[in-house]
Amino acid sequence: MKRTPQSKAPVDADARRAIKPVICYPIDTLPLPNMTTYAVAREAMKLMGEVIVPPRDVRIFRVSAGKFFRIISMDGPQVGDLNLWAEDDLSERFYSGKTCALHGTHLSTG
């Protein structure tokens, strides 16, 4: 995988990293995913494509129903917005910041 040039870190990067995050919505009430299902799917996964998003930029890609996509931070810790839409129904959507704040959803393994 080709690495993109890393952006220059802000002068206060170490201070920002040292701040403990504040959880402002409960996560202990979320249902647990069936990790066995995901583990089985991961065993058979093969790379179908790759999209590299440079810092402070945007990319769009399609993921078919039943398929997975993985987000990897290639150049160290990053913060990114993730917005998802159902292609056939744009009212079905996920906006990472707003949806997390309003509905207490989280993206992680599973």
C-alpha positions in Angstrom: 0.0 0.0 0.0 1.5 3.3 -1.0 1.8 5.9 1.8 0.8 9.5 1.2 3.1 12.2 2.6 2.2 12.9 6.2 0.9 16.4 7.1 2.9 18.5 9.5 1.6 18.0 13.1 0.2 21.0 14.9 2.5 22.6 17.5 0.1 21.5 20.2 -0.4 17.9 19.0 1.1 16.3 22.1 -1.2 18.3 24.4 -4.2 17.4 22.3 -3.3 13.7 22.4 -3.0 13.8 26.2 -6.5 15.0 26.8 -8.8 12.2 28.0 -11.9 11.9 25.8 -15.3 12.8 27.3 -18.1 10.2 26.6 -21.3 12.2 26.4 -23.7 9.4 25.5 -24.0 5.9 26.9 -22.5 2.9 25.0 -23.3 0.2 27.5 -26.9 -0.1 26.3 -25.9 -0.9 22.7 -26.5 -4.4 21.5 -23.4 -6.6 21.1 -22.7 -7.7 17.5 -22.3 -11.4 16.6 -18.5 -11.3 16.2 -18.5 -15.0 15.1 -20.3 -14.0 11.9 -17.8 -11.2 11.3 -14.8 -13.4 12.0 -16.1 -16.0 9.4 -16.6 -13.3 6.9 -13.1 -11.9 7.5 -11.5 -15.3 6.8 -12.9 -15.2 3.2 -12.4 -11.6 2.5 -10.3 -10.5 -0.5 -9.3 -7.0 -1.5 -11.6 -5.7 -4.2 -10.4 -2.1 -4.4 -8.7 0.7 -2.6 -9.4 4.4 -2.1 -6.8 6.6 -0.5 -8.0 9.9 1.0 -5.3 12.6 1.4 -5.5 14.7 4.6 -8.2 17.4 4.5 -9.7 15.9 1.4 -12.7 13.7 0.4 -13.4 10.6 -1.6 -16.6 8.8 -2.5 -17.0 5.1 -3.1 -19.7 2.5 -3.4 -20.1 -0.6 -1.3 -22.6 -3.2 -2.5 -25.1 -4.7 -0.1 -23.6 -7.6 1.8 -20.0 -6.4 1.3 -17.6 -4.9 3.9 -15.3 -2.0 3.8 -12.4 -1.2 6.1 -11.0 2.2 7.1 -7.2 2.3 7.9 -5.3 5.3 9.1 -2.1 4.9 7.1 -0.2 7.9 8.5 -1.0 7.7 12.2 -4.0 8.9 14.2 -6.5 10.9 12.1 -10.0 12.3 12.6 -12.3 11.9 9.7 -16.0 12.5 8.9 -17.8 9.4 7.6 -21.1 9.9 5.9 -23.0 7.0 4.5 -26.2 6.8 2.4 -28.3 4.0 1.0 -28.0 4.4 -2.8 -31.7 3.7 -3.4 -33.0 5.7 -0.5 -31.1 8.8 0.4 -33.2 9.3 3.5 -31.4 6.2 5.0 -28.2 7.8 6.1 -25.5 7.9 8.7 -23.5 11.0 9.5 -20.8 10.1 12.0 -20.8 13.3 14.1 -24.5 14.0 14.1 -25.7 10.4 14.3 -23.4 9.7 17.2 -24.5 12.7 19.1 -28.2 12.2 18.5 -28.5 8.4 18.6 -25.5 7.2 20.6 -24.2 5.1 17.7 -20.6 4.0 17.4 -18.5 2.6 14.6 -15.9 0.0 15.6 -14.9 -3.5 14.9 -18.2 -5.3 14.4 
